[in-house]
Structure formats: C-alpha cells, structure tokens
C-alpha cells in the first residue's frame, strides 16, 4: 500500500513546502531533533533554540491542519540521532512505503539522501520551490558564461519577476543604486528598537531543552528574541517595513560600536528556515516604494540582497558542489584566531563584532565581510576553519548561503568565481564606516609602531604575499602600483610589523580551546 513518510527539515517550516503538497490522507509527517545535526559544528545556542522552538511550533501547526505528525525530540529514548536513520526508523514504525523530502540546504545531506533512492525503503527527492529560482535555472543561466557576475543574474531576475520594473526598464531608470548606499555611521542616528516576542509554553520548553543539552555552546538564551512562528516573523517584517527600510539603504554599510542591528531587517533567519517567503518580503518592500514610504535606493538595495544575492549564492553553491568546498586558491593554512570564540582582543572593531555575535547570533553583512572576514583574509585563515565558524555562530547560516559567502566572497578562495577582486582593506575603511576607532588603543592612521592598527600592516603584507596571483588583476592594478612605489625600508618595516603580529596570534582548532588561550595583545610583542 502506498503510504509516504513526509520528512520536513528544520529549515523547511513552510506550509507551502512541496513535500506537503497533495499529501494523501494516510501520510505521516516527520520532524526530527537529532544531535548529529546540532553538533557537527558547535552551533550558537540561539540558533539551536530557534530551530527547536520553530520546529515544535510548526509540528503543532501541522497537527492543527489535520496532518498525522511524528515529532522526535532530543530526549526520546529511541532517537537514533542521525537524520537518515531516524527518518527510516519512523517510516518503518508507521509502515510507510517510501520517504519524501524536499532538497535540503546542504549538499552533505542531499548526497546521503540520493544514495538511499534505490534502498528497500526508497527516498523520493523533491525540488524546493520556495525560492525565485532552482539550481537548474541557475545552471541554465551560467552555461557558457566566462564570469558568473551577480549584476547580470540580478537584472535577469528583475525582468523575470517584474519587481521594481516599469515595462522593460528598471524603476528610476537604473538597475543599481549602490552609490547612494555607502554613508558611514552618524552620531546623531537613532535606531529602531526591535519588537520583543513573547514566549509561550512551547517556546519556553524548547529553549529549556536547548539550554540543558547545549549549555557549552556559544551564547546565552537569556536574551533570545528570534521569531519562532510565522506570526512572529510577520511582526518583524512589518516592523522593518515601517521603521527600518526607509533608512536601510544609505546606512546599510555603516558599522556601529554600540548598535548591532541599525536599520537592518534581521529577517534572514526567518527567511532561511521558511517562516517567510522571499516573494512576499520583496513584494512588501516594493509596495513601500510605490506607496511613497521608502526611497528607491533603499528598496532596490534590499530587494537586491534577496532576489539577487540570495538566489545567486544558492545557485552557485548547488552548481559547484562538492568540489567548491575544497577550494583554497590562495593556499591559506592558518587556524582560526582564538579570540573569534570569546572576543578577547584589544582590536575594538573585532571585539565588538564578535561580542555582538556572541550576544545575538547575528552580525550584519559588513561586519562579516569587512571586519571578521577581512581580518581572516589578511591573516590567511584556512577556508574550512572560517567556514565552520560562520556556519556555527550565526542563526541565519545554512551551508548553501554561508559557504559561498565565506569561501568565495570573504576569502577569495575560489579564484575569483564570485568576486572580481578580494575584499581586503586596511584600517582606513573601518575608520571611515564606523565609530570603532575612537574607542580603540590603535590608530588607523599609523602603519608601524606600537600604536599602529594591525589591519594596516596586515593589508600590505597580504598584498605582498599574494602578489603573484593578484597583481595581474586589473582591479588591483592601482594598489599594486602604490606598493611598488614604496621605499624599501617602509616595506620592510611593514613586513616586520605584520609578521611579528602573526607570529604572536593565538589560534584555536575548535570551540572551547579558545578559552584556554590568552587573547592577543600587541603591546606584549613591542
């Protein structure tokens, strides 16, 4: 008898999920909490709490709609703690004839499921239709192209969806308003306070279980405030549209020493686990422009992050895995700096970005790219170490979105497949875009000496060390020209400053080891 087990993963909490469509009355829906998925990297406890609370709420929503639901909790005595094994155990328990599942967010799981397609209890894999595009759509777009640049992909998606289009032309007469979206932090700015989500009994129980099992992971659940139901996610969306979107554009690259969220939406976690759809979020933002409530540069910049960048990195991930994960074109070998786990550094920008991450399981895109990411790039941190860290510490980090952003965009380890140049910068960039430097013991204006910002000498050291691979890049021509014109004694002083710093930089091979290592303090080496 045909009786499917419908496996719903923790990032598939959408009633529109293809797995649930046209389900027969005898189908069994399974959601599983398994320690294998919670511990393969040491996920931030906010991330674990989010998944557990949201999954339990979604299971209840399915029951309310009449589905037969089997929910495996971490404490269940017969839990196998392996997603594949647990699904097959449940299917056997209920006498199911096959297992249906929508494409997961990691190639690792996708590959394991594909290997079970011809098993005695066969797995049926279904395409995830909750995005604007499928991996096949992206592969078709990428076919025959020498460069896979976001801008051209994004323009095609605008035309295809009609978002911010006026006939065949983009709204406002141009596709991209990036030049309007680079204003630095301003001391007079006042950022909107976030909605505070109430925690019902189901959420409290999930967070209590997460704390009991994962208290050794980064973070504390005392300030947990992520949306765990669709209703809460819609509250966050409405709040952003009314209080954040209008100012989001011009300040999206700014960094604050005190405020972690600024005008950012903080919707990525809800989007990535399925509580919101990218279509409804983009359409709601577009409507704010047409209603005169938000300027075009803000709305276009926001929509580009979802319709453009989010779809682009997902397409790139699925069309280039599994080899993509092994890329390391610059040959980086350094372990992760130890202070990435505890924030114990006297570099103010890094200390604040990491502390905000510890507090909230969140940092906005410029903190990730130009502070923690830029530093890791300049220090030559190996891709697998940094990728595992980003995957572990951010609530919105699913591998399909995290890996290309980290390996390709941050570390330039894919040889320029994603970015036409490395996103490297000295302390001057951070000084321009943030108010960190006024609180720091280092000066962004000094390149060498005990008060010099470490980013400065590391920047030139990175360029010098990787010149053979990067100096032919046309976008790097000017900066390598500046390097070549420097006096030998200045270059040598910068080289010594950087190498002394790197030699004294404690590293960690994993979470927990950082707590047994002294944080770097540059004055110890002077």
MOPEGI-V813524 format. One line per field, one symbol per residue. ss: DSSP state (H for helix, E for strand, L for the rest). burial: b if it has 16 or more other ideal C-beta (glycine too) atoms within 10 Angstrom, else e. A space follows every 10 residues. Layout:
BEGIN
ss: ???
burial: ???
END
This chain:
BEGIN
ss: LLLEEEELLL LLLLLLLHHH LLLLLLLEEE EELLHHHHHL LLLLHHHHHH HHHHHHHHHH HHHHLLLEEE EELLLLLLLL LLHHHHHHHH HHHLLLLEEE EELLLLHHHH HHHHLLLLLL LLEEEELLLL LLLLHHHHHH HHLLLLLLLH HHHHHHHHHH HLLLEELLEE HHHLLLLHHH LLLLLLLLLL LLLLLLLLLL HHHHHHHHHH HHHHLLLLLL HHHLLLLLLH HHHHHHHHHH HHHLHHHHLL LLLLELLLLL LLLLLLLHHH HHHLLLLHHH HHHHHHHHHH LLLLLHHHHH HHHHHHHHHH HHHHHHHHHH LLHHHHLLLL LLLELEEHHH LLLLLLLHHH HHHHHHHHHH LLLLHHHHHH HHHHHHHHHL ELHHHHHHHH HHHLLLLLHH HHHHHHHHHH LLLLLLLLLL LLLLLLHHHH HHHELLHHHL LLELLLLLLL LELHHHHHHH HHHHHLHHHH LLLHHHHHHH HHHHHLLHHH HHHHHHHHHH HHHLLLEELL LLHHHHLLLL LHHHHL
burial: eeebbbbbbb bbbbeebbbb eeeeeebbbb bbbbeebbee bbbbbbbbbb bbbbbbbbbe ebeeeebebb bbebeeeebb bbbbebbbbb beeeebeebb bbbbbbbebb eebeebeeee eebebeebeb bbbbbebbee beeeeeebeb eebbeebbee bebbeeeeeb beeebbbeee beeebeeeee beebeebeee ebbeebbebb bebbeebbbe beebebbbbb ebbbbbbebb beebbbbbbb bbbbbbbebb bbbbbbbbbb bbbbbbebee bbebbbebbe eeebbbbbbb bbbbbbbbbb bbbbbbbbbb beebbebebb ebeebbbbbb bbbbbbbbbb bbbbbbbbbb bbbbbbbbbb bbbbbbbbbb bbbbbbbbbb bbbbbbbbbb bbbbbbbbbb bbbbebbbbe ebebbbbebb bbbbbbbeeb ebebeebbee ebbbbbbbbb bbbbbbeeeb beeeebeebb eebeeeeeee eebbbebbee bbeebbbbee beebeebebb ebeeee
END
